[in-house]
Amino acid sequence: MDSKMSLAAYCVICCRRIGTSAASPQSLARWREIRNIIKFTGSLILGGSLFLTYEVLALKKSLTLDTQVVEREKMKSYIYVHGVSLDKRENHGFAYEARKEVHKAVRKVLAASAKIFRSPFADPFSTVDVEDHECAVWLLLRKSRSGDRTARLEAVQEMSGAHHWQDYQYRIIAQACDPRTLIGLARSKESDLRFFLPPPPLPSLKEDSSIEEELRQLLASLPQTDLDECIQYFTALALNESSQSLAAQKISTHCDKIEANGGLQLLQRLYRLHKDCPKVQRNILRVVGNMALNEHLHAAIVRSGWVSLMAEALKSHHIMEASHAARTLANLDRETVQEKYQDGVYVLHPQCRTSQPIKADVLFIHGLMGAAFKTWRQQDSERAVSEEALEDEDRYTTCWPKTWLARDCPALRIISVEYDTSLSDWRARCPTERKSIAFRSDELLRKLRAAGVGDRPVIWVSHSMGGLLVKKMLVEASKKPEMSTVINNTRGMIFYSVPHHGSHLAEYSVNVRYLLFPSLEVKELSKDSPALKTLQDDFLEFAKDKNFQVLNFVETLPTYIGSMIKLHIVPVESADLGIGDVIPVDVNHLNICKPKRKDAFLYQRTLQFIRETLAKDLEN
């Protein structure tokens, strides 16, 4: 055999056509050679020269190994075979027997590594033959399982900072680390993706079945009694219309049932199938993020391979994809994250583990027809934004709080929330009472408190109806002793065209259906709304006493609805809260919260307010 040929050439053998009938004398002799090769490879593993990461599927002919080649190859890359068949018909014969021998060798490796981890004193490598260049990897693995939390965090940080390792060293960590370390690596910004094993092979679909049919069966298996009306509505809608995206949005209270029925694997199949459809993928990430709120499901989520997919998504230049992955990983990371981020609550910064102390929170609340990300994008230019610009945050940002504010104020935790709104009851997705300002504010306040809002100084930033939600949340929090920290730690608020005294929107007919079926949200914005006047009076009564710092921006240009109608949605007199500065800006209602550039007045005045209001808190 040519000694220059790599070990991979000897070992990666994928011939699947070996017969499975009764063995002939020649095949038995061949099998003995297979077994000897596997045993020899196992001894190499125990000697620290190679860490086995593949399965021998079949062998086409007998081979001999040149030990000098092995010696040269021991510092090189892993050998990976991704396509392992799950066909039971292949689970016998030579491939099956070879697989058994490989597994025996791997068990010996695990036994050897156990000696390293169990030895609390002296040199853990004294009884295991491990070469010097491998000691650092195994010592870090042992440190990552220390009983001391600080030591564990240091180990993960050292691993994530390793950029000079050989491929096989990353793979040793990938196969030998525990779930806590794996999640820590996934949440470390600089971690190499080689730390993460490919997700395990997905089980085959049932015979004569499709992904859509299996999803329908999964939804149909979920309990339909004693549920929130909206969950019942969306489940029924998904079953009737086979709407995968709607199902992905709302089924969050059936987590145990979903996991027990193979839902994690089914969702992963959908995620891979829709790699060219970001919206579907985001909805799937949203479901997994909701499941991660349940700590007893963490082991199942890790086993199913979702952590490696989340680690990759977290590195995406698409802000929404990265933020969905960041939420899921934060909910999985009980080592460094005490808070839980419920559905619709997204941390824009920091999305990874950081040594930067977080000293204050800034919360972003969108308005009617807004969203957690698109509301806070950079103002679109007259010409369409190119794909290249979307991928270059210095040219265009789809979420300026994450891109600009996080860089200018790294000591802030920046959170953006999302909730459904509509202009017409024809588009209503949930029962009417769920769309009221009172209901939404109560629900959102509970979610934000679960995320730790109130544990440190807070600034609230809101657009349009979002400002009414902020006021309602603070009014209600002032009445509840358990929410007192939210009030005591609120330092200030920024309102972008918030209709404190109502809006003309409810008086206009955008089209016939909006005139005949105005939604509850629009009704509550009416200038004559009693609920709006009561909210304004209640908020001012206690806000003046608390000496909150307030900044009010207001639009001066009309907003065009289609080509025929233009509306001045929030006039200056309505945007005046009664406390704080009122600053008119020459933009319309949609662009009042979308600065044109980082050096634009809108952003720079917002940044100035945040820095000045939190000056004492950020200094400490």
C-alpha positions in Angstrom: 0.0 0.0 0.0 1.2 3.5 -0.9 2.4 5.1 2.4 1.5 8.6 1.0 -2.2 7.7 0.8 -4.2 9.3 3.6 -6.0 7.3 6.3 -9.3 8.6 5.0 -8.6 6.7 1.8 -8.4 3.5 3.8 -11.3 4.1 6.1 -14.1 6.0 4.4 -15.7 3.0 2.6 -19.3 3.4 1.4 -20.0 0.3 -0.8 -23.5 -0.7 0.2 -23.9 -3.6 -2.2 -22.3 -6.4 -0.2 -24.7 -9.3 0.0 -26.5 -10.3 3.2 -26.8 -14.0 2.5 -25.1 -16.8 4.3 -21.3 -16.1 4.5 -18.9 -18.1 2.3 -15.4 -19.2 3.6 -14.0 -16.2 1.6 -16.4 -13.8 3.2 -15.7 -15.1 6.7 -12.0 -14.6 6.1 -12.8 -11.1 4.9 -14.9 -10.4 8.0 -11.9 -11.4 10.3 -9.8 -8.8 8.6 -12.6 -6.2 9.0 -12.8 -7.0 12.7 -9.0 -6.7 13.1 -9.0 -3.4 11.4 -11.7 -2.0 13.7 -10.0 -3.4 16.8 -6.7 -1.8 15.6 -8.5 1.5 15.0 -10.0 1.3 18.5 -6.5 0.9 20.0 -5.4 4.0 18.1 -8.3 5.9 19.7 -7.2 4.8 23.2 -3.7 5.8 22.4 -4.9 9.4 21.7 -3.8 9.4 18.0 -7.3 9.6 16.5 -10.9 10.1 17.7 -13.3 8.0 15.8 -16.2 10.0 14.3 -17.6 7.8 11.7 -19.2 4.4 11.2 -17.9 1.7 8.9 -20.9 0.9 6.7 -19.4 -1.8 4.5 -16.1 -3.0 3.2 -15.4 -3.7 -0.5 -12.0 -5.4 -0.1 -9.5 -6.3 2.6 -6.9 -3.6 3.5 -3.7 -3.3 5.4 -2.7 -0.1 7.2 0.7 1.5 7.2 1.3 2.8 10.8 3.5 5.6 9.5 0.6 6.9 7.6 -1.5 6.7 10.7 1.2 8.6 12.6 1.1 11.5 10.1 -2.7 11.6 9.9 -3.3 11.7 13.7 -3.1 15.6 13.7 -5.5 16.0 10.7 -9.2 16.4 10.3 -12.1 14.3 11.3 -13.5 11.8 8.9 -17.2 12.4 8.6 -19.9 10.2 6.9 -23.3 12.0 7.1 -25.5 9.6 5.2 -26.1 6.7 7.6 -29.0 4.6 6.4 -31.8 3.9 8.8 -33.2 1.1 6.6 -33.7 -2.0 8.9 -32.9 -4.2 5.9 -29.3 -3.0 6.1 -29.0 -3.7 9.8 -27.4 -7.2 9.3 -24.5 -8.7 7.4 -21.1 -7.1 7.2 -22.3 -3.5 7.7 -24.1 -4.5 10.9 -21.2 -6.4 12.4 -18.8 -3.7 11.5 -21.0 -1.2 13.2 -21.1 -3.3 16.4 -17.3 -3.4 16.5 -17.0 0.4 16.0 -19.4 1.0 18.9 -17.3 -1.3 21.1 -14.3 0.9 20.3 -16.2 4.1 21.0 -17.3 2.7 24.4 -13.6 2.2 25.2 -13.0 5.8 24.3 -15.8 6.9 26.7 -14.3 4.8 29.4 -10.9 6.4 29.0 -12.4 9.9 29.0 -14.3 9.1 32.1 -11.0 8.4 33.9 -10.0 11.9 33.0 -13.2 13.5 34.3 -13.4 11.5 37.5 -9.9 12.1 38.7 -10.1 15.0 41.1 -6.5 14.9 42.2 -3.0 14.5 40.7 -2.5 14.2 37.0 -5.7 12.9 35.3 -3.7 11.7 32.3 -1.4 9.5 34.3 -3.5 6.4 33.5 -4.5 7.4 30.0 -2.2 7.5 27.0 -3.0 11.0 25.7 -0.5 13.0 23.6 0.5 16.5 24.7 -1.3 18.3 21.9 -4.6 16.7 23.1 -4.2 17.5 26.8 -5.5 21.1 26.5 -8.8 19.9 24.8 -9.5 17.3 27.5 -8.5 19.6 30.3 -11.0 22.2 29.0 -13.7 19.5 28.7 -13.0 18.5 32.3 -13.1 22.2 33.4 -16.4 22.7 31.6 -17.9 20.0 34.0 -16.5 21.6 37.1 -18.7 22.1 40.1 -17.6 25.7 40.1 -19.7 27.9 37.8 -17.0 30.4 37.2 -14.6 27.7 36.1 -17.3 26.3 33.7 -17.8 29.8 32.2 -14.1 30.2 31.7 -13.8 26.9 30.0 -16.5 27.8 27.5 -15.0 31.2 26.9 -11.6 29.5 26.2 -13.1 27.0 23.9 -15.0 29.6 21.9 -11.8 31.7 21.5 -9.9 28.8 20.0 -9.3 29.5 16.4 -6.0 27.7 15.8 -7.1 24.2 16.6 -7.0 21.3 14.2 -10.4 20.1 12.9 -10.3 16.9 15.0 -9.9 19.0 18.2 -13.2 20.8 17.5 -14.9 17.5 16.9 -13.6 16.0 20.2 -15.4 18.9 22.0 -18.5 18.4 19.8 -18.8 14.7 20.8 -17.6 14.9 24.4 -19.1 18.1 25.8 -22.3 18.1 27.9 -25.5 20.0 26.9 -24.7 22.9 29.2 -21.4 23.5 27.4 -22.9 23.0 24.0 -25.5 25.7 24.6 -22.8 28.0 26.0 -20.7 27.5 22.9 -23.8 28.2 20.7 -24.3 31.5 22.6 -20.7 32.5 22.2 -20.2 35.0 19.4 -16.8 33.7 18.2 -17.5 30.0 18.4 -16.5 27.9 15.4 -19.4 26.0 13.9 -17.2 22.8 14.0 -18.1 22.6 17.7 -21.6 21.4 16.6 -22.3 18.0 15.3 -24.7 17.8 12.4 -28.3 17.0 13.5 -29.0 13.3 13.7 -30.7 11.7 10.7 -34.4 12.4 10.6 -36.7 9.4 10.8 -38.4 8.4 7.6 -41.9 9.6 6.9 -44.7 7.2 7.4 -45.6 5.1 4.3 -48.0 7.0 2.0 -47.7 10.1 4.1 -46.4 13.7 3.5 -44.9 16.3 5.7 -48.2 18.3 5.5 -50.2 15.3 6.5 -48.0 14.5 9.4 -48.2 18.1 10.6 -52.0 17.9 10.3 -52.0 14.7 12.4 -49.8 16.3 15.0 -52.2 19.3 15.3 -55.2 17.1 15.4 -53.7 15.1 18.3 -53.4 18.2 20.5 -56.0 18.7 23.2 -58.7 21.2 22.3 -60.4 21.7 25.6 -59.7 24.2 28.4 -57.6 26.3 25.9 -57.3 30.0 25.2 -59.8 31.0 22.5 -57.0 32.2 20.1 -55.2 28.9 20.3 -58.4 27.0 19.5 -59.0 29.4 16.6 -55.5 29.0 15.1 -55.4 25.3 15.5 -58.8 24.9 13.8 -57.7 27.3 11.0 -54.5 25.3 10.5 -56.4 22.1 10.3 -58.9 23.5 7.8 -56.4 25.3 5.6 -53.2 23.3 6.1 -51.6 26.6 7.1 -48.1 25.6 8.4 -47.1 29.2 9.2 -50.2 29.9 11.2 -49.8 26.6 13.1 -46.2 27.6 13.8 -47.2 30.9 15.3 -49.7 29.9 18.0 -49.4 26.3 19.2 -47.2 27.0 22.3 -49.1 25.4 25.2 -49.0 21.8 23.9 -45.2 21.5 24.1 -45.1 18.1 25.9 -47.5 16.6 23.4 -45.6 18.0 20.4 -42.3 16.6 21.7 -43.9 13.2 22.5 -45.3 12.9 19.0 -42.0 13.6 17.3 -42.8 17.3 16.7 -39.2 18.4 17.1 -38.1 16.2 14.3 -41.1 17.1 12.1 -40.4 20.8 12.6 -36.7 20.2 11.7 -37.8 18.5 8.5 -40.0 21.5 7.7 -37.1 23.9 8.6 -34.8 22.2 6.1 -37.4 21.9 3.4 -38.2 25.6 3.6 -34.6 26.9 3.5 -35.6 29.3 0.8 -38.6 30.7 2.7 -37.3 32.7 5.7 -40.8 33.5 7.0 -41.6 29.8 7.5 -38.2 29.1 9.1 -38.8 32.0 11.5 -42.2 30.6 12.5 -40.6 27.3 13.2 -37.8 28.9 15.2 -40.6 30.7 17.1 -42.2 27.3 18.0 -39.0 25.8 19.3 -38.3 29.0 21.3 -41.7 28.6 22.9 -40.9 24.9 23.7 -37.6 26.0 25.2 -39.5 27.9 27.9 -40.1 24.5 29.5 -36.9 23.3 31.1 -37.9 19.7 31.2 -37.9 19.7 27.4 -34.3 21.1 27.1 -32.7 17.6 26.9 -35.0 16.6 24.0 -34.3 19.8 22.1 -30.6 19.3 22.4 -30.8 15.6 21.5 -32.8 16.4 18.4 -30.0 18.6 17.0 -31.7 22.0 17.2 -28.7 23.6 19.0 -26.5 23.3 16.0 -29.1 24.8 13.8 -29.6 27.7 16.2 -25.9 28.3 16.4 -25.8 28.7 12.7 -28.9 30.9 12.6 -27.5 33.1 15.3 -24.6 34.0 13.0 -27.0 35.0 10.2 -26.8 38.6 8.8 -30.6 38.6 8.7 -31.6 40.3 12.0 -35.0 38.5 12.3 -33.5 35.0 11.9 -30.7 35.8 14.3 -33.1 37.3 16.9 -35.4 34.2 16.8 -32.4 31.9 17.3 -31.0 34.2 20.1 -34.4 34.0 22.0 -34.4 30.2 21.8 -30.8 29.8 22.9 -31.3 32.3 25.8 -34.3 30.2 27.0 -32.1 27.1 26.8 -29.1 28.8 28.6 -29.9 28.4 32.3 -26.2 28.7 33.1 -26.1 32.5 32.5 -29.7 33.6 31.8 -32.2 33.7 34.7 -34.9 35.4 32.6 -37.3 33.7 30.3 -38.3 35.3 27.0 -41.8 34.5 26.2 -43.5 34.6 22.8 -43.0 38.0 21.1 -40.2 39.2 23.4 -36.9 39.5 21.6 -33.5 40.6 22.9 -31.8 42.7 20.2 -28.7 43.1 22.4 -26.8 41.3 23.7 -27.7 38.2 21.7 -24.6 36.3 22.8 -22.9 35.7 26.1 -20.8 38.8 27.0 -18.4 40.0 29.7 -19.9 43.5 29.3 -22.0 44.3 32.4 -25.5 45.2 31.4 -26.6 48.2 33.5 -30.0 49.3 32.0 -32.8 48.2 29.7 -34.3 50.0 26.7 -37.6 48.6 25.5 -39.1 49.2 22.1 -43.0 48.9 21.6 -44.4 49.2 18.1 -47.8 50.6 17.2 -50.8 49.7 14.9 -49.8 47.3 12.1 -46.2 47.4 13.3 -43.7 44.7 14.3 -40.8 44.0 16.5 -38.3 44.6 13.7 -39.7 46.3 10.7 -41.1 49.3 12.7 -37.5 50.2 13.7 -35.8 49.9 10.4 -33.9 52.7 8.7 -36.1 54.9 6.6 -36.3 53.5 3.0 -34.8 55.7 0.3 -36.8 56.7 -2.8 -35.0 53.9 -4.7 -35.5 50.3 -3.6 -33.0 49.0 -1.2 -30.7 46.5 -2.9 -30.0 43.1 -1.6 -26.3 44.1 -1.2 -27.3 47.0 1.0 -29.5 44.7 3.1 -26.5 42.6 3.9 -24.3 45.5 4.8 -25.4 47.1 8.1 -23.2 50.2 7.5 -25.2 51.0 4.4 -28.7 50.0 5.6 -30.1 48.5 8.8 -33.4 46.7 9.1 -33.4 47.4 12.9 -31.5 50.4 14.1 -31.8 49.7 17.8 -29.8 46.4 17.2 -27.3 47.9 14.8 -26.8 51.5 15.9 -27.9 51.7 19.5 -26.2 48.5 20.6 -22.9 49.8 19.3 -23.2 53.3 20.8 -24.5 52.0 24.2 -23.1 48.4 24.7 -24.0 48.4 28.4 -27.7 48.3 27.5 -30.0 45.3 27.1 -32.3 46.2 24.2 -35.6 44.4 23.9 -38.3 44.7 21.2 -41.7 43.2 21.6 -44.3 42.1 19.1 -48.1 41.7 19.2 -50.9 41.4 16.6 -52.9 44.4 15.6 -55.4 45.2 12.9 -57.3 48.1 11.4 -60.5 46.2 10.6 -62.4 43.5 12.4 -62.5 41.6 9.1 -58.8 41.0 9.7 -59.2 40.1 13.4 -57.6 36.9 14.4 -58.6 36.6 18.0 -61.7 37.4 20.1 -62.4 41.2 20.5 -61.4 41.5 24.1 -57.9 40.3 23.3 -57.3 43.4 21.2 -58.1 46.0 23.8 -55.3 48.2 25.2 -56.1 46.9 28.7 -55.8 43.3 27.7 -52.7 43.7 25.7 -50.9 45.8 28.3 -51.7 43.3 31.0 -50.4 40.4 28.9 -47.3 42.3 27.8 -46.5 43.5 31.3 -46.4 39.9 32.6 -44.1 38.8 29.7 -41.7 41.7 30.3 -41.6 41.0 34.0 -40.7 37.4 33.3 -37.9 38.7 31.1 -36.5 40.6 34.1 -37.8 44.1 33.2 -37.8 46.2 36.3 -34.6 44.6 37.8 -32.5 47.4 36.4 -33.1 51.0 35.2 -35.6 51.2 32.2 -36.3 53.5 29.3 -39.5 52.9 27.3 -39.4 53.8 23.5 -42.8 53.6 21.7 -44.4 54.4 18.4 -48.1 55.4 17.9 -50.5 53.1 19.8 -47.4 51.4 21.5 -47.1 54.5 23.6 -50.7 54.0 24.9 -49.7 50.5 25.9 -46.6 51.8 27.7 -48.8 54.3 29.7 -51.3 51.6 30.5 -48.6 49.1 31.6 -47.1 51.7 34.0 -50.5 52.8 35.4 -51.4 49.1 36.1 -47.9 48.4 37.5 -48.3 51.3 39.9 -51.3 49.5 41.5 -49.6 46.2 42.0 -47.0 45.7 44.8 -45.3 42.9 42.9 -44.7 45.2 40.0 -43.3 48.1 42.1 -39.8 47.5 40.8 -41.0 48.3 37.2 -42.2 51.8 38.4 -39.2 52.4 40.7 -36.7 51.6 38.0 -38.4 53.5 35.1 -36.2 56.5 34.3 -37.9 57.8 31.2 -39.8 57.3 28.0 -39.6 58.4 24.4 -42.9 58.7 22.4 -42.8 58.8 18.6 -46.1 60.3 17.5 -48.3 58.8 20.2 -51.9 60.0 20.1 -52.2 60.8 23.8 -55.4 62.7 23.1 -56.7 60.6 20.2 -56.3 60.4 16.5 -58.3 61.4 13.4 -57.7 57.9 12.1 -60.9 56.6 13.5 -62.9 59.4 11.8 -61.6 58.6 8.3 -62.9 56.0 5.9 -59.8 54.5 4.3 -62.2 52.2 2.5 -65.7 50.9 3.0 -64.7 47.9 5.1 -62.7 50.1 7.5 -65.7 52.4 7.8 -68.2 49.7 8.4 -66.0 47.4 10.6 -63.5 49.6 12.4 -61.5 47.4 14.8 -61.4 47.9 18.5 -57.9 49.3 18.4 -59.0 52.1 16.0 -62.1 52.8 18.1 -59.9 53.2 21.2 -57.9 55.8 19.4 -60.9 58.1 18.8 -60.6 61.6 20.1 -63.9 61.0 22.0 -62.8 57.8 23.6 -63.5 57.8 27.3 -60.9 55.1 27.9 -58.2 57.2 26.3 -59.1 60.2 28.4 -59.1 58.2 31.6 -55.7 56.7 30.7 -54.2 60.1 30.1 -55.5 61.5 33.4 -54.4 58.5 35.4 -50.9 58.4 33.8 -50.3 62.2 34.4 -51.4 62.0 38.0 -48.6 59.6 39.0 -46.0 60.4 36.3 -45.6 63.9 37.5 -45.0 62.7 41.0 -42.3 60.2 39.8 -40.5 62.9 37.8 -40.1 60.7 34.7 -37.9 62.2 31.9 -40.1 62.4 28.7 -39.3 63.2 25.1 -42.1 63.5 22.5 -41.5 63.5 18.8 -44.4 64.4 16.4 -44.9 64.2 12.7 -45.7 67.3 10.6 -46.3 65.6 7.2 -49.3 63.6 6.1 -49.2 59.9 5.5 -50.4 58.7 2.2 -52.8 55.7 2.1 -52.7 54.4 -1.4 -52.6 57.0 -4.2 -55.7 59.0 -3.3 -55.9 59.5 0.4 -53.5 61.3 2.8 -54.0 61.6 6.5 -52.3 63.6 9.3 -52.7 60.8 11.7 -51.3 62.4 14.9 -51.5 66.2 15.1 -49.1 68.1 17.3 -51.7 68.9 20.0 -52.4 65.1 20.4 -48.8 64.1 20.6 -48.2 66.5 23.5 -48.3 64.4 26.7 -48.3 67.3 29.0 -44.9 66.7 30.3 -41.5 66.7 28.6 -40.3 68.3 25.4 -42.4 68.2 22.2 -40.2 68.1 19.0 -41.9 68.4 15.6 -40.1 66.6 12.8 -40.7 66.9 9.0 -41.7 63.3 8.4 -44.9 61.4 8.2 -46.4 59.0 10.8 -44.6 55.9 9.4 -41.2 57.5 9.3 -41.2 59.3 12.6 -39.4 56.3 14.1 -37.2 55.5 11.1 -34.1 57.7 10.9 -32.7 58.2 7.5 -29.1 57.8 8.6 -27.2 57.3 11.8 -26.2 61.0 11.9 -29.8 62.1 11.4 -31.4 64.3 14.0 -34.1 61.7 14.9 -31.5 59.1 15.9 -28.9 61.5 17.5 -31.6 63.2 19.7 -32.9 59.8 20.8 -29.3 58.7 21.6 -28.7 61.9 23.5 -31.9 61.4 25.6 -31.0 57.8 26.5 -27.4 58.7 27.5 -28.4 61.7 29.6 -31.3 59.9 31.3 -29.2 56.9 32.2 -25.9 58.8 32.8 -25.8 58.0 36.5 -26.8 54.4 36.0 -24.2 53.8 33.3 -21.4 55.3 35.4 -22.0 53.0 38.4 
